[in-house]
Amino acid sequence: MATTKTVVKLEDVAALANVSLATASKALHGRPRVSDETRKRVMDAANRLSYPTARSPLTTAKEHTGTIGLITSDLQGRFSTPILIGAENEFRAHSASVLLANARGDDTLERNHVEKLLSLNVDGLLIVQCKTNARPSLGRDWGVPLVYVYGPSSDTDDCSVTCDNVEAGRTAVNHLISCGKRRIAIIAGDETYTATEDRTKGALEALAEFNLEPAGPIRYGRWDENWGRAATRLLLDQSVDFDAVVCQSDQLARGCIDALKERRLRIPEDVAVIGHDNWSVLTKSSRPSLTSIDNNTEQLGRVAARYLMDAISGNPHHGVEYLPCKLIQRESTLPLD
């Protein structure tokens, strides 16, 4: 009768050597900050369990497993999904397979997923966030490279890829100006989001280049249609003179359009409206159809995956790479008849 061979995992080696999974990974990959005594203990444990010890970031590609760990904080999110698609397409082009884990925004669960994926001998880890706010680094002592996408690591020595929200703010204003608008109001999102700060910064810089200021005060609030309607009504009730509105999300823009229609204002002839996110559920069903800034999230996933493959090959990237967003023009800023 044939016996089934037990698959030895990294966590088995760590347990036998009485060290953490991260320390076991560092020791086996020849990484620094592991004492000689600890490294020897880990190697002895690996040999006793017949665990392969030849894997190293400096070894040739044929010695890699060809497996990537991908951890997302929001598996159902409209931002995360295209990032995952872009990343998977890039990994497939490199003949790499992906093991996907959902941390659901839980830091402890995320770290558990990191350790579990390491125990499965992945060559690297892609960490996907659902917000562009900087997040704490997971560290660089795991024995394999990590790349962060959408939400960058707070450690600038890590490799992160995110969208350029400052340039997105400039793009929105410059487009409205190109449409002949000069009295531009800004309806912003939640002030605790980096995206809000960056998009506002870019919009103000673009206005300043034309010696303009926002029409009325910048209105900060929730990222939803209710706030878009309420903020627009405030502009109208306070008799602010405006002929265009930069809305920092498509939901805000839909609410803004509702409020303008209530007052029988024509869009875009009387007031042009631009959103952000290019969420097709909103942009294409809006009447008129909504001009929006696309975060280019699929490309974010592709570039992050490419940088991770570079790091696995021994050519790591460092710092934050900001990729440009793109303008999708529709009828809410310029009639397309």
For each residue, the residues with C-beta under 8 A, 3 or more apart:
1:
2:
3:
4:
5:
6:
7:
8: 12 13 49 50 51
9: 12 13 119 120
10: 13 14 21 24 25 28 51 118 119 120 121
11: 14 15 21 115 116 119
12: 8 9 15 16 49 51
13: 8 9 10 16 17 24 28 42 45 46 49 51
14: 10 11 17 19 20 21 23 24 42
15: 11 12 18
16: 12 13 45 48 49
17: 13 14 24 27 38 41 42 44 45
18: 15 41
19: 14 23 24 27 38 41 42
20: 14 23 24
21: 10 11 14 24 25 115 118 119
22: 25 26 115 118 139 141 142 143
23: 14 19 20 26 27 34 38 42
24: 10 13 14 17 19 20 21 27 28 42 45
25: 10 21 22 28 29 31 118 142 143 144
26: 22 23 29 31 32 33 34 141 142 143
27: 17 19 23 24 30 31 34 38 39 42 43
28: 10 13 24 25 42 43 46 53 55 143
29: 25 26 55 56 57 143 144
30: 27 56 58
31: 25 26 27 34 141 143
32: 26
33: 26 141
34: 23 26 27 31 38 39 42
35: 38 39
36: 39 40
37: 40 41
38: 17 19 23 27 34 35 41 42
39: 27 34 35 36 42 43
40: 36 37 43 44
41: 17 18 19 37 38 44 45
42: 13 14 17 19 23 24 27 28 34 38 39 45 46
43: 27 28 39 40 46 47 53
44: 17 40 41 47 48
45: 13 16 17 24 41 42 48 49 51
46: 13 28 42 43 49 51 52 53
47: 43 44 50 51 53
48: 16 44 45
49: 8 12 13 16 45 46
50: 8 47
51: 8 10 12 13 45 46 47
52: 46 55
53: 28 43 46 47
54: 59 63
55: 28 29 52 59 63 64 65 121
56: 29 30 59 63
57: 29 143 144 145 312 314
58: 30 314
59: 54 55 56 63 64
60: 63
61: 64 313
62:
63: 54 55 56 59 60
64: 55 59 61 123 312
65: 55 121 122 123
66: 95 96 97 123
67: 96 97 98 99 120 121 122 123
68: 91 96 97 98 99 122 123 124 125 126 305 308
69: 98 99 101 113 114 117 118 120 122 124 125 126
70: 84 87 88 98 99 100 101 125 126 128
71: 100 101 102 103 110 113 114 117 125 126 127 128
72: 75 77 80 83 84 100 101 102 103 128 130
73: 80 102 103 104 105 110 128 129 130 151
74: 77 79 80 102 104 105 129 130
75: 72 80 81 100 102 104
76: 80 81
77: 72 74 80 81 130
78: 81 82 277 279
79: 74 82 83 130 150 277 295 297
80: 72 73 74 75 76 77 83 84 128 130 150
81: 75 76 77 78 84 85
82: 78 79 85 86 297 298 301
83: 72 79 80 86 87 128 149 150 297 298 300 301 304
84: 70 72 80 81 87 88 100 128 301
85: 81 82 88 89 298 301
86: 82 83 89 90 297 298 299 300 301 302 305
87: 70 83 84 90 91 98 126 128 149 301 302 304 305
88: 70 84 85 91 92 98 301 305
89: 85 86 92 93 301 302
90: 86 87 93 94 301 302 305 306 309
91: 68 87 88 94 96 97 98 305 309
92: 88 89 95 96
93: 89 90
94: 90 91 309
95: 66 92
96: 66 67 68 91 92 123 309
97: 66 67 68 91
98: 67 68 69 70 87 88 91
99: 67 68 69 70 117 120 122
100: 70 71 72 75 84
101: 69 70 71 72 113 116 117
102: 71 72 73 74 75
103: 71 72 73 106 107 109 110 113
104: 73 74 75 109
105: 73 74 130
106: 103 109 110
107: 103 110 111
108: 111 112
109: 103 104 106 112 113
110: 71 73 103 106 107 113 114 127 138
111: 107 108 114 115 138
112: 108 109 115 116
113: 69 71 101 103 109 110 116 117
114: 69 71 110 111 117 118 125 138 142
115: 11 21 22 111 112 118 119
116: 11 101 112 113 119 120
117: 69 71 99 101 113 114 120 122 125
118: 10 21 22 25 69 114 115 121 122 125 142 143 144
119: 9 10 11 21 115 116
120: 9 10 67 69 99 116 117
121: 10 55 65 67 118
122: 65 67 68 69 99 117 118 125 144
123: 64 65 66 67 68 96 144 312
124: 68 69 144 145 146 147 308 309 311 312
125: 68 69 70 71 114 117 118 122 142 144 145 146 147 308
126: 68 69 70 71 87 146 147 149 304 305 308
127: 71 110 138 146 147 148 149
128: 70 71 72 73 80 83 84 87 149 150 151 301
129: 73 74 132 133 135 148 149 150 151
130: 72 73 74 77 79 80 105 150 151
131: 150 151 193 194 195
132: 129 150 151 152 162 163 165 193 194 195 198
133: 129 151 192 193 194 195
134: 151 152 153 154 194
135: 129 148 151 152 153 154
136: 153 154
137: 140 153 154 155 158
138: 110 111 114 127 142 146 153
139: 22 142
140: 137 146 155 157 158
141: 22 26 31 33
142: 22 25 26 114 118 125 138 139 146
143: 22 25 26 28 29 31 57 118
144: 25 29 57 118 122 123 124 125 312
145: 57 124 125 159 308 311 312 316
146: 124 125 126 127 138 140 142 158 159 308
147: 124 125 126 127 158 159 160 161 304 305 307 308 311 317
148: 127 129 135 151 152 153 158 159 160 161 304
149: 83 87 126 127 128 129 160 161 162 300 301 304
150: 79 80 83 128 129 130 131 132 161 162 163 297 300
151: 73 128 129 130 131 132 133 134 135 148 162
152: 132 134 135 148 158 160 161 162 320
153: 134 135 136 137 138 148 156 158 159 160
154: 134 135 136 137
155: 137 140 158
156: 153 318 319 320
157: 140 318 319
158: 137 140 146 147 148 152 153 155 318
159: 145 146 147 148 153 307 308 311 316 317 318 319 321
160: 147 148 149 152 153 319 320 321
161: 147 148 149 150 152 300 303 304 307 320 321 323
162: 132 149 150 151 152 300 320 321 322 323
163: 132 150 168 295 296 297 300 322 323 324 325
164: 167 168 322 323 324 325
165: 132 168 169 194 195 198 199 202 325
166: 169 170 198 199 201 202 205
167: 164 170 171 202 322 324 325
168: 163 164 165 171 172 198 199 202 276 293 295 325
169: 165 166 172 173 198 199 200 201 202 203 204 205 206 246
170: 166 167 173 174 202 203 205 206
171: 167 168 174 175 202 293 325 327
172: 168 169 175 176 199 202 203 206 246 274 276 293 327
173: 169 170 176 177 184 202 203 206 207 246
174: 170 171 177 178 206
175: 171 172 178 179 274 291 327 329 333
176: 172 173 179 181 184 244 246 272 274 333
177: 173 174 180 181 182 184 206 210
178: 174 175
179: 175 176 244 268 272 333 334
180: 177
181: 176 177 184 243 244 272
182: 177 210 212 243
183: 215 241 242 243 244
184: 173 176 177 181 203 207 212 214 215 242 243 244 245 246
185: 214 215 216 219 235 240 242 244 245 246
186: 200 203 214 218 219 245 246 248
187: 218 219 221 227 228 231 232 245 246 247 248 252 256
188: 191 196 199 200 218 219 220 221 248
189: 193 195 196 199 220 221 222 223 248 249 252
190: 193 196 220 221 222 223
191: 188 196 197 220
192: 133 196
193: 131 132 133 189 190 196 197
194: 131 132 133 134 165 197 198
195: 131 132 133 165 189 198 199 248
196: 188 189 190 191 192 193 199 200 220 248
197: 191 193 194 200 201
198: 132 165 166 168 169 194 195 201 202
199: 165 166 168 169 172 188 189 195 196 202 203 248 276
200: 169 186 188 196 197 203 204 218 248
201: 166 169 197 198 204 205
202: 165 166 167 168 169 170 171 172 173 198 199 205 206
203: 169 170 172 173 184 186 199 200 206 207 214 246
204: 169 200 201 207 208 214
205: 166 169 170 201 202 208 209
206: 169 170 172 173 174 177 202 203 209 210
207: 173 184 203 204 210 212 213 214
208: 204 205 211 212
209: 205 206
210: 177 182 206 207
211: 208
212: 182 184 207 208
213: 207
214: 184 185 186 203 204 207 217 218
215: 183 184 185 235 240 241 242 243
216: 185 219 235 238 240 242
217: 214
218: 186 187 188 200 214
219: 185 186 187 188 216 227 231 234 235
220: 188 189 190 191 196
221: 187 188 189 190 227 230 231
222: 189 190 226 227
223: 189 190 227 248 249 251 252
224: 227 228 251 252 255
225: 228 229 251 252 254 255 258
226: 222 229 230 255
227: 187 219 221 222 223 224 230 231 252 255
228: 187 224 225 231 232 247 251 252 253 254 255 256 258 259
229: 225 226 232 233 255 256 258 259
230: 221 226 227 233 234 255 259
231: 187 219 221 227 228 234 235 252 255 256
232: 187 228 229 235 236 245 255 256 259 260
233: 229 230 236 237 259
234: 219 230 231 237 238
235: 185 215 216 219 231 232 238 240 242 245
236: 232 233 239 240 259 263
237: 233 234
238: 216 234 235
239: 236
240: 185 215 216 235 236
241: 183 215
242: 183 184 185 215 216 235 245 271
243: 181 182 183 184 215 270 271 272
244: 176 179 181 183 184 185 268 271 272 273 274 333
245: 184 185 186 187 232 235 242 253 256 271 272 273 274
246: 169 172 173 176 184 185 186 187 203 274
247: 187 228 250 252 253 256 273 274 275 276
248: 186 187 188 189 195 196 199 200 223 252 276
249: 189 223 252 253 275 276 277
250: 247 253 254 275 276 277 278 279 282 283 290 292
251: 223 224 225 228 254 255 275 279 282
252: 187 189 223 224 225 227 228 231 247 248 249 255 256 275
253: 228 245 247 249 250 256 257 273 274 275 276 282 286 290 292 332
254: 225 228 250 251 257 258 275 282 286 290
255: 224 225 226 227 228 229 230 231 232 251 252 258 259
256: 187 228 229 231 232 245 247 252 253 259 260 273
257: 253 254 260 261 267 273 286 287 288 290 332
258: 225 228 229 254 255 261 262
259: 228 229 230 232 233 236 255 256 262 263
260: 232 256 257 263 265 267 270 271 273
261: 257 258 264 265 267
262: 258 259
263: 236 259 260
264: 261
265: 260 261 270 271
266: 269 270 271
267: 257 260 261 270 271 272 273 288 331 332
268: 179 244 271 272 273 288 331 332 333 334 335
269: 266 335
270: 243 260 265 266 267
271: 242 243 244 245 260 265 266 267 268
272: 176 179 181 243 244 245 267 268 291 332 333 334
273: 244 245 247 253 256 257 260 267 268 290 291 332 333
274: 172 175 176 244 245 246 247 253 290 291 292 293 332 333
275: 247 249 250 251 252 253 254 278 282 283 290 291 292 293 332
276: 168 172 199 247 248 249 250 253 292 293 295
277: 78 79 249 250 292 293 294 295
278: 250 275 283 292 293 294 295 328
279: 78 250 251 282 283 292
280: 283 284
281: 284 285
282: 250 251 253 254 275 279 285 286 290
283: 250 275 278 279 280 286 289 290 291 292 328 330
284: 280 281 289 290
285: 281 282
286: 253 254 257 282 283 289 290 332
287: 257
288: 257 267 268 330 331 332
289: 283 284 286 330 331 332
290: 250 253 254 257 273 274 275 282 283 284 286 330 332
291: 175 272 273 274 275 283 327 328 329 330 331 332 333 334
292: 250 253 274 275 276 277 278 279 283 327 328 330
293: 168 171 172 274 275 276 277 278 325 326 327 328
294: 277 278 325 326 327 328
295: 79 163 168 276 277 278 300 325
296: 163 299 300 323 324 325 326
297: 79 82 83 86 150 163 300 301
298: 82 83 85 86 301 302
299: 86 296 302 303 323
300: 83 86 149 150 161 162 163 295 296 297 303 304 323
301: 82 83 84 85 86 87 88 89 90 128 149 297 298 304 305
302: 86 87 89 90 298 299 305 306
303: 161 299 300 306 307 321 323
304: 83 87 126 147 148 149 161 300 301 307 308
305: 68 86 87 88 90 91 126 147 301 302 308 309
306: 90 302 303 309 310
307: 147 159 161 303 304 310 311 317 321
308: 68 124 125 126 145 146 147 159 304 305 311 312
309: 90 91 94 96 124 305 306 312 313
310: 306 307 313 315 316 317
311: 124 145 147 159 307 308 314 315 316 317
312: 57 64 123 124 144 145 308 309
313: 61 309 310
314: 57 58 311
315: 310 311
316: 145 159 310 311
317: 147 159 307 310 311 321
318: 156 157 158 159
319: 156 157 159 160
320: 152 156 160 161 162
321: 159 160 161 162 303 307 317
322: 162 163 164 167
323: 161 162 163 164 296 299 300 303
324: 163 164 167 296
325: 163 164 165 167 168 171 293 294 295 296
326: 293 294 296
327: 171 172 175 291 292 293 294
328: 278 283 291 292 293 294
329: 175 291 333 334 336
330: 283 288 289 290 291 292 333 336
331: 267 268 288 289 291 334 335 336
332: 253 257 267 268 272 273 274 275 286 288 289 290 291
333: 175 176 179 244 268 272 273 274 291 329 330
334: 179 268 272 291 329 331
335: 268 269 331
336: 329 330 331
337:
